[in-house]
Amino acid sequence: MTDTLLIALYAFIGAAAAGLLGAGALLVLRRRSLIVSLTVVAAVAVTAMLAGTLTVAWAMFLNSHDLGVVTTVVAMAAVVSLATALLLGRWVAARSRDLARAARSFGDGGDFAPPAEPATAELADLTRELAATSAKLAASRDRERALEASRRELVSWISHDLRTPLAGLRAMSEALEDGMAADPDRYLRQIRAEVERMNDMVGDLFELSRIHAGALVLSPQRISLYDLVGDALAGADPLARAHGVRLDGDAVAALPVEVDAKEMSRVLGNLLVNAIRRTPADGTVAVAARAATDGDGVVLSVTDGCGGIPEDDLARVFDTGWRGSDARTPPSGAGLGLAIVRGIVEAHRGHAAVRNVPGGCRFEVTLPRSA
């Protein structure tokens, strides 16, 4: 074995022994601060160099003077290395504490403000991830506040819409019971109409609760939009005649879709009823169906003559309880129809949207196209 290989072997044995001791120290101190870990790493590096050097010096039988010189040089290097490790550890630990304080701020409901001091690449990556998470949490909190506000609004309106007809039903039933009704048949017809309206309201609440609970079970089948729209127009025709509104379904293409016919009929029915009630007499409600511009879906639209929706309210149209008016009168409805539309469409992996057009607004439902 040559002298070079022998020196390398002695140096490796001494450095390996120091490295094993350092690894054991890191394992014991793994739960301590970053400063301690960096100090141990620096100490291991210096100790490995010292051990390897002293082992080689011992093997070469250096005299005491030369051995002292070598030891002094290595010791000075160790002192400098340990001091540098401590300074670096304190700097990194300070950046970590700043980042922890910033993260605590958005965890308590605030916004994340990244530390202004520079940090290592890993801490910079963590800062960017925390900033993105903070933005998502802020958006989630905004959605939660909006949802809670809409729920409170819905409960207020529903309680009013139920209490008012119930009071009327009580008065009419008492009049019939006491024989004070001048026209009993008219009272009975009005009672039946109020009961049917409340039954529809309860049905909408049940449907909306199924959608929100994820319990809406679909039974998709291949059907032509032409047939689906035709049935919906036929069902809405009596209401349109009563309001003096003309229904136009001439722009409906015979495109195939795979949907739950019953639920999609409800979507179209809600959109048509909403459009008819908000279109003035002698107005037109137009239904159209076409292929999406990307070719992967179909777009079903209902255009009314309501005069348009304020820009500030466009984002709230499909919210639960939104009516487009502060009036708490029965014709306003319970504000559930469009929320049900969005829920059913999204359950079909589609998208519902609304935009203003000259003279009114257009509700668009985008659905996946059947192969």
Secondary structure, DSSP 4 states (H G I P E B T S, - for coil): --HHHHHHHHHHHHHHHHHHHHHHHHHHTTTS-HHHHHHHHHHHHHHHHHHHHHHHHHHTT--HHHHHHHHHHHHHHHHHHHHHHHHHHHHHHHHHHHHHHHHHHHHTTS-----SS---HHHHHHHHHHHHHHHHHHHHHHHHHHHHHHHHHHHHHHHHHHHHHHHHHHHHHHHHHHT--S-HHHHHHHHHHHHHHHHHHHHHHHHHHHHHTT------EEEEHHHHHHHHHHHHHHHHHHHT-EEEEEEE---EEEE-HHHHHHHHHHHHHHHHHHSPTT-EEEEEEEE-TTSSEEEEEEE--S----GGGGGGTTSTT--SSS---GGG--S-HHHHHHHHHHHTT-EEEEEEETTEEEEEEEEEBP-
